[in-house]
Amino acid sequence: MKPEQCPICSNELELKEATPCIECGVLEDQVTLLKQNIEEGFKHDSVEFKEYRIFEKFEITLCDFCAIDIGSFDPEYFGLAKSKRLGYERLQFLKSLNNPGLGKDKYCSVCKQRLSFINFVLGARNENAS
């Protein structure tokens, strides 16, 4: 499989500007909000980004909303048993990102996810299946 294809659906990936959040970071409104906060020197209440460890192995960066919303995923999406609860308490806080910036990531328009999140999901499925 070519590196420019989605590892889940094989759709061609496109390069997009992204915030540090691996879940919602490529959404246009999130990118615009972070740009505005950077330009204004983070004067307003801005979205915070934090690094977490999850499933005792994976380090991921999420915005506050996505961290709280992690429980909305079906546990089976991450390779967990349906009876397993997935919630905010599964995230182990590591650190806050000070003065977060924009980056780039590849995005799958079919899966509606950025490549860093897709790779995390595939890794979690593999890890949790054992």
C-alpha positions as CSV (number, residue, x, y, z in Angstrom):
1,M,0.0,0.0,0.0
2,K,1.3,3.4,-0.9
3,P,2.1,5.8,2.0
4,E,-0.3,8.4,0.6
5,Q,-3.3,6.0,1.0
6,C,-5.4,5.5,4.1
7,P,-4.3,2.4,6.0
8,I,-8.0,1.6,6.7
9,C,-9.9,2.3,3.5
10,S,-7.1,2.9,0.9
11,N,-8.5,6.3,0.0
12,E,-6.0,8.8,-1.2
13,L,-4.9,11.1,1.7
14,E,-4.7,14.8,1.4
15,L,-2.4,17.1,3.3
16,K,-4.1,19.6,5.6
17,E,-3.2,22.2,8.2
18,A,-3.8,20.9,11.7
19,T,-4.0,21.8,15.4
20,P,-2.2,19.5,17.9
21,C,-5.5,17.6,18.6
22,I,-5.3,14.2,16.8
23,E,-9.0,13.9,16.7
24,C,-10.5,17.2,15.7
25,G,-7.3,19.0,14.6
26,V,-8.0,19.1,10.9
27,L,-11.4,20.6,11.2
28,E,-11.4,24.0,9.6
29,D,-13.1,25.8,12.5
30,Q,-10.5,24.4,14.9
31,V,-7.6,25.5,12.7
32,T,-9.2,29.0,12.3
33,L,-9.7,29.3,16.1
34,L,-6.1,28.4,16.8
35,K,-4.8,30.8,14.2
36,Q,-6.8,33.6,15.8
37,N,-5.5,32.7,19.2
38,I,-1.9,32.7,18.0
39,E,-2.4,36.1,16.3
40,E,-4.0,37.5,19.5
41,G,-1.3,36.1,21.7
42,F,-3.7,33.6,23.5
43,K,-5.5,36.6,25.2
44,H,-8.9,34.9,25.2
45,D,-10.1,31.7,26.6
46,S,-8.6,29.4,24.1
47,V,-8.7,25.7,23.5
48,E,-6.1,23.9,25.6
49,F,-4.2,20.9,24.3
50,K,-2.8,18.2,26.6
51,E,-0.8,15.1,26.1
52,Y,-2.2,11.9,27.6
53,R,-1.2,8.3,27.8
54,I,-4.0,5.9,27.0
55,F,-4.2,2.1,27.1
56,E,-0.9,2.3,29.0
57,K,1.1,2.5,25.8
58,F,0.0,5.3,23.5
59,E,0.8,9.0,23.9
60,I,-1.8,11.3,22.2
61,T,-2.6,15.0,22.1
62,L,-6.2,16.0,22.5
63,C,-8.0,19.3,23.0
64,D,-10.1,19.6,26.2
65,F,-13.4,18.8,24.3
66,C,-12.0,15.6,22.6
67,A,-10.5,14.4,25.9
68,I,-13.9,14.6,27.6
69,D,-15.6,13.2,24.6
70,I,-13.4,10.1,24.3
71,G,-16.2,8.1,26.0
72,S,-18.5,8.7,23.1
73,F,-16.6,6.2,21.0
74,D,-17.8,2.6,20.9
75,P,-15.1,0.7,22.9
76,E,-15.0,-1.8,20.0
77,Y,-13.6,0.9,17.8
78,F,-10.4,0.7,19.7
79,G,-10.4,-3.1,19.9
80,L,-11.9,-3.3,23.4
81,A,-14.7,-5.6,24.4
82,K,-18.1,-4.0,24.1
83,S,-18.5,-4.4,27.9
84,K,-15.4,-2.3,28.6
85,R,-16.0,1.3,29.5
86,L,-14.0,3.9,27.7
87,G,-14.0,7.3,29.4
88,Y,-12.0,10.3,30.4
89,E,-10.6,8.4,33.4
90,R,-8.7,6.1,31.0
91,L,-6.5,9.1,30.0
92,Q,-3.4,9.6,32.0
93,F,-2.4,13.3,31.9
94,L,1.2,13.9,30.9
95,K,1.5,17.6,30.2
96,S,-0.2,20.7,28.8
97,L,1.1,22.2,25.6
98,N,2.1,25.9,26.1
99,N,1.7,28.1,23.0
100,P,0.5,25.4,20.7
101,G,1.1,25.9,17.0
102,L,-0.2,24.6,13.7
103,G,1.2,21.7,11.8
104,K,0.3,19.5,8.9
105,D,-1.1,16.0,8.8
106,K,-2.6,13.8,6.1
107,Y,-6.4,13.4,6.2
108,C,-8.8,10.7,4.8
109,S,-12.0,12.2,3.5
110,V,-13.7,8.8,3.6
111,C,-12.8,7.9,7.2
112,K,-13.1,11.6,8.2
113,Q,-9.9,11.3,10.3
114,R,-6.3,12.5,10.2
115,L,-3.6,10.0,9.7
116,S,-2.2,10.4,13.3
117,F,-5.6,9.4,14.7
118,I,-6.0,6.5,12.2
119,N,-2.5,5.2,13.2
120,F,-3.4,5.5,16.9
121,V,-6.7,3.6,16.3
122,L,-5.0,0.8,14.4
123,G,-2.3,0.5,17.1
124,A,-4.9,0.4,19.8
125,R,-6.9,-2.3,18.0
126,N,-3.8,-4.4,17.6
127,E,-2.7,-3.9,21.2
128,N,-6.2,-4.4,22.7
129,A,-6.8,-7.6,20.6
130,S,-4.1,-9.4,22.4
